[in-house]
Amino acid sequence: MKNTIVLVQIASEFFGEEDMQRPPSGCLYVGGALKLAGYDVKLYHIRSSQMKEKAKEIISLDPLFVGFSAFTGYPAMRSAQMSQLIKSINKHICVVWGGIHASLIPEQVIKDPFVDIVVIGEGEDTAVDLANAIKGGKALEDIAGIVYKQGEKVIFNRPRGFITNIDCYCMNW
């Protein structure tokens, strides 16, 4: 049974090497929560020049889902391109977007044909609930903090509250 989840953040090359040296903290926190829940997490912090190579590598892992954390602007554009690339290789891979861009404009992000689910707000608990639902073949309707597609229909689930002790997730790497 699938147990691998891939988390991706594409660096903004406008900031040069500096952006690659800054850790992808959102992915690290979400990954920590997923690891704590027993999932095998692979984290990719990449340059846009690596997208084709890394997309093939990611698909070879046969992940439960591929999660993108994107900032508005260049990183969101590149994340959309990589999402499309992944879906063009394997249309059955579930692509999930989170991060500030997805949280600010979830209605726009979910309209992208290469995005299946959007996580709004803090993604640590949501990612675990989502992984458990996908792994167990369960419906997404009870997962707080997501927007997803059901055929042509877009479903907005109830919001999720803030995490009271986010620090418990950062120590799992």
Disulfide bonds with the S-S distance in Angstrom:
none
